[in-house]
């Protein structure tokens, strides 16, 4: 005799129910029962058995049963609410102890809204089930339920729930899901945007609030948008004052969930406060400096130390991400004079400026007694001569090509390039280089027109010399 049935609440509104008389539900072929429509208050109730006393509106009870008869079954046992959601309720019961001499035909489930006096049948005809589900109920509904066993002689006494059933929204405890990359300190640079999306769960939608270092969030600095499933913290241009401990709090019906996020806004550090040259000996120089006053709101990764020769003025890096504040720079060139500077470095990079030494480090030559006797000054002057001549070359149109040769001369000679005896200096198509005696002529994207005899001439006060070669630029084959 066990089974399940489903009852669906009427879709019509109160106006439709009031304008139509009470309808007796009929069982569907699938075992589900159509919903009864609420009766009008002036209509007479339709009890399953004779009723001698009306139920109390606040707590409806079963009608006073007729004297026990052996033909009708006794009341069902253990009427229990199995499940209540925001739109349905499921109840179950057990068969009665006495089924009656005529046998059991089924059960009839009835409901009575709180404050009403009439019991409305859920299933008009008895159904051989011991569990029923009523669906499509409205939020806020509050009603009593009872069930009676029925035989051909009539309905037996009903079993009534002690407490009314209240259909209300199911509360799901709030829960915050912090993304993995936000479980550690979230680092941004000054001026960058902060856009944090924090998903959460909770039903109904919980109340969300943010705090910064324990204080309410300043709406002028940060914007918060909270939806049904997430809360977004947005800062258009982060400043160092936006760093700190942020906390998201969700509250729902006395339940609470919290999540903490640490934000660090950083920028480039300042330069070291001061730097001085401690000592110079041999080819070495000792430096000392003090840490910067502003580290950029984060710890330093170290210092970058550079040196520059006074003659060239070019800076060269000696040490990178160096942590101590003193160092010794070695392998300096004898006879040169150096200045030094130090940059601070953090995650944003090097400081925009550096601390530069005011004193210059002059690397002196060793004291050697000069021997004047027998010293003959040698004259290294020499007329130009080519140690490596130009070589004939074949090139492809559109591909840059280079011509090389080597010259020796003292003093340094002037280099002149010619094509077919014509000076090509200043022509943007050609680029001439001369470094440590190696002379190079680069011809950019040559064409067949650039074929010819190229000459390199070296001239100084002692004389001149020249070499030449033939360049052939082959025309592209046509098909």
Secondary structure, DSSP 8 states (H G I E B T S, - for coil): ---EEEEE---S-HHHHHHS------B-TTS-B-------TTS----SS--SS---SSS-------S--TTS----EEEEEEEE-SS-EEEEEE--S---TT---EEEEEEEETT----EESSSS-BS-SEEEEES--TT-EEEEEEEEEETTEE---EE-SS-EE-----EEEEEE--GGGSS-EEEETT--EEEEEEEEEES--EEEEEETTEE--TTT-EEEE-SSEEEEEESS--GGG-EEEEEEEEETTEEEEEEEEEEEE------SEEEEEEEETTEEEEEEE--S---SS---EEEEEEEETTT--EEEEEEEE-SSEEEE----TT-EEEEEEEEEETTEE-SS-EE-SS-EE----------TT-------EEEEEEE----EEEETTS-EEEEEEEEEES--EEEEEETTEE-TT-TTEEEEEETTEEEEEE-S--GGG-EEEEEEEEETTEEEEEEEEEEEE-----
